Amino acid sequence: MAKITKFEDLICWQKARVLVNNIYTITKTGELSKDFGLKDQLRRAAVSSMTNIAEGFARYHRKEFIRFLDISQSSATEVKSLLYVVLDQNYLDPETVQSLQDDSEEVHALTMGLLKYVDSSISTNKVGKPIAEYGSIKHGWELPDEFINP
């Protein structure tokens, strides 16, 4: 178990950040860049996955953390689904789409793993209360090493 005070140390957030960058890269050029609705929805879903991890991490109560992790994992799945539209419209080659879908699945799985851990910690009391030192404005969580990459 490690005490972390930065959401940037969470592996699921790090992978979501990579997914966001990859989505932004593919939506800057080609036909996809001209499909404003799809481009915007893809970007928003990817960004939602990343930012909801951060927002949940900043919450004091575990149930709130879980709620934001749940939004994050569903946004990662939304990215995967939207990529089928990209594929069906021939905006990208199948290999690129599959690679991005694999990335979104990884973000989903990592986020779900953390969500399930935090959720089970409520009933089993595996995780104590969040770390909070309001005088120094530090906040964080004590989590197993499998979720952390400082």
Contacts in CASP RR format, 6 or more apart in sequence:
PFRMAT RR
TARGET T0000
AUTHOR 0000-0000-0000
METHOD contacts of the structure
MODEL  1
MAKITKFEDLICWQKARVLVNNIYTITKTGELSKDFGLKDQLRRAAVSSM
TNIAEGFARYHRKEFIRFLDISQSSATEVKSLLYVVLDQNYLDPETVQSL
QDDSEEVHALTMGLLKYVDSSISTNKVGKPIAEYGSIKHGWELPDEFINP
1 142 0 8 1.000
1 143 0 8 1.000
1 144 0 8 1.000
1 145 0 8 1.000
2 142 0 8 1.000
2 143 0 8 1.000
2 144 0 8 1.000
2 145 0 8 1.000
2 148 0 8 1.000
2 150 0 8 1.000
3 131 0 8 1.000
3 140 0 8 1.000
3 141 0 8 1.000
3 142 0 8 1.000
4 10 0 8 1.000
4 140 0 8 1.000
4 141 0 8 1.000
4 142 0 8 1.000
4 143 0 8 1.000
4 148 0 8 1.000
4 150 0 8 1.000
5 131 0 8 1.000
5 138 0 8 1.000
5 139 0 8 1.000
5 140 0 8 1.000
7 13 0 8 1.000
7 53 0 8 1.000
7 54 0 8 1.000
7 56 0 8 1.000
7 57 0 8 1.000
7 58 0 8 1.000
8 14 0 8 1.000
9 148 0 8 1.000
9 149 0 8 1.000
9 150 0 8 1.000
10 53 0 8 1.000
10 57 0 8 1.000
10 114 0 8 1.000
10 147 0 8 1.000
10 148 0 8 1.000
10 149 0 8 1.000
11 110 0 8 1.000
11 147 0 8 1.000
11 148 0 8 1.000
11 149 0 8 1.000
12 53 0 8 1.000
12 72 0 8 1.000
12 107 0 8 1.000
12 110 0 8 1.000
12 111 0 8 1.000
12 113 0 8 1.000
12 114 0 8 1.000
12 147 0 8 1.000
13 50 0 8 1.000
13 53 0 8 1.000
13 54 0 8 1.000
13 57 0 8 1.000
14 149 0 8 1.000
15 103 0 8 1.000
15 106 0 8 1.000
15 107 0 8 1.000
15 110 0 8 1.000
16 46 0 8 1.000
16 49 0 8 1.000
16 50 0 8 1.000
16 53 0 8 1.000
16 72 0 8 1.000
16 76 0 8 1.000
16 107 0 8 1.000
16 111 0 8 1.000
17 50 0 8 1.000
18 103 0 8 1.000
19 46 0 8 1.000
19 49 0 8 1.000
19 50 0 8 1.000
19 76 0 8 1.000
19 79 0 8 1.000
19 100 0 8 1.000
19 103 0 8 1.000
19 104 0 8 1.000
19 107 0 8 1.000
20 43 0 8 1.000
20 46 0 8 1.000
20 47 0 8 1.000
20 49 0 8 1.000
20 50 0 8 1.000
22 100 0 8 1.000
22 103 0 8 1.000
23 42 0 8 1.000
23 43 0 8 1.000
23 46 0 8 1.000
23 79 0 8 1.000
23 100 0 8 1.000
24 43 0 8 1.000
24 46 0 8 1.000
26 32 0 8 1.000
26 86 0 8 1.000
26 92 0 8 1.000
26 96 0 8 1.000
26 100 0 8 1.000
27 33 0 8 1.000
27 39 0 8 1.000
27 42 0 8 1.000
27 43 0 8 1.000
30 91 0 8 1.000
31 89 0 8 1.000
31 90 0 8 1.000
31 91 0 8 1.000
32 38 0 8 1.000
32 39 0 8 1.000
32 86 0 8 1.000
32 91 0 8 1.000
32 92 0 8 1.000
33 39 0 8 1.000
35 89 0 8 1.000
35 91 0 8 1.000
38 82 0 8 1.000
38 85 0 8 1.000
38 86 0 8 1.000
38 89 0 8 1.000
41 82 0 8 1.000
42 79 0 8 1.000
42 82 0 8 1.000
42 83 0 8 1.000
42 86 0 8 1.000
45 75 0 8 1.000
45 76 0 8 1.000
45 78 0 8 1.000
45 79 0 8 1.000
45 82 0 8 1.000
46 75 0 8 1.000
46 79 0 8 1.000
46 104 0 8 1.000
48 71 0 8 1.000
48 72 0 8 1.000
48 75 0 8 1.000
48 78 0 8 1.000
49 72 0 8 1.000
49 73 0 8 1.000
49 75 0 8 1.000
49 76 0 8 1.000
49 79 0 8 1.000
49 104 0 8 1.000
49 107 0 8 1.000
49 111 0 8 1.000
50 72 0 8 1.000
52 68 0 8 1.000
52 69 0 8 1.000
52 71 0 8 1.000
52 72 0 8 1.000
52 75 0 8 1.000
53 68 0 8 1.000
53 69 0 8 1.000
53 72 0 8 1.000
53 111 0 8 1.000
55 68 0 8 1.000
56 64 0 8 1.000
56 65 0 8 1.000
56 67 0 8 1.000
56 68 0 8 1.000
56 69 0 8 1.000
57 65 0 8 1.000
57 68 0 8 1.000
57 140 0 8 1.000
57 141 0 8 1.000
58 139 0 8 1.000
59 65 0 8 1.000
59 68 0 8 1.000
60 130 0 8 1.000
60 132 0 8 1.000
60 139 0 8 1.000
61 130 0 8 1.000
62 118 0 8 1.000
62 119 0 8 1.000
62 121 0 8 1.000
62 122 0 8 1.000
62 127 0 8 1.000
62 130 0 8 1.000
63 122 0 8 1.000
65 118 0 8 1.000
65 130 0 8 1.000
65 141 0 8 1.000
66 115 0 8 1.000
66 118 0 8 1.000
66 119 0 8 1.000
66 122 0 8 1.000
69 111 0 8 1.000
69 112 0 8 1.000
69 114 0 8 1.000
69 115 0 8 1.000
69 118 0 8 1.000
70 115 0 8 1.000
72 107 0 8 1.000
72 111 0 8 1.000
73 107 0 8 1.000
73 108 0 8 1.000
73 111 0 8 1.000
73 112 0 8 1.000
73 115 0 8 1.000
76 104 0 8 1.000
76 105 0 8 1.000
76 107 0 8 1.000
76 108 0 8 1.000
76 111 0 8 1.000
77 104 0 8 1.000
77 108 0 8 1.000
79 100 0 8 1.000
79 104 0 8 1.000
79 107 0 8 1.000
80 101 0 8 1.000
80 104 0 8 1.000
80 105 0 8 1.000
80 108 0 8 1.000
83 97 0 8 1.000
83 100 0 8 1.000
83 101 0 8 1.000
83 104 0 8 1.000
84 97 0 8 1.000
86 92 0 8 1.000
86 97 0 8 1.000
87 94 0 8 1.000
87 97 0 8 1.000
110 147 0 8 1.000
113 147 0 8 1.000
114 143 0 8 1.000
114 147 0 8 1.000
117 126 0 8 1.000
117 127 0 8 1.000
117 143 0 8 1.000
117 144 0 8 1.000
117 147 0 8 1.000
118 127 0 8 1.000
118 141 0 8 1.000
120 126 0 8 1.000
121 127 0 8 1.000
121 128 0 8 1.000
127 141 0 8 1.000
127 142 0 8 1.000
127 143 0 8 1.000
128 142 0 8 1.000
130 139 0 8 1.000
130 140 0 8 1.000
130 141 0 8 1.000
131 138 0 8 1.000
131 139 0 8 1.000
131 140 0 8 1.000
131 141 0 8 1.000
131 142 0 8 1.000
132 138 0 8 1.000
132 139 0 8 1.000
132 140 0 8 1.000
133 139 0 8 1.000
END
